[in-house]
Amino acid sequence: MISDNDLYRLAILLGSASVLLIILCHFLEVNAIEDKDNSDVRSVDENIEIKRKKKN
């Protein structure tokens, strides 16, 4: 049978590991290099310019 102390240590270990993984995930997301060559994605300024050209 697992003791209360073992459960406590396991909970602390798993909680700490999950917090570290969340921090790592956020760090990688913030520092990710964005793909500038993706032609499917346009900036807001490009969309505004395209709409202005269509109106003229």
Sequence and secondary structure as in RCSB ss.txt:
>XXXX:A:sequence
MISDNDLYRLAILLGSASVLLIILCHFLEVNAIEDKDNSDVRSVDENIEIKRKKKN
>XXXX:A:secstr
   HHHHHHHHHHHHHHHHHHHHHHHHHHHT    TT TT   HHHHHHHHHHHH 
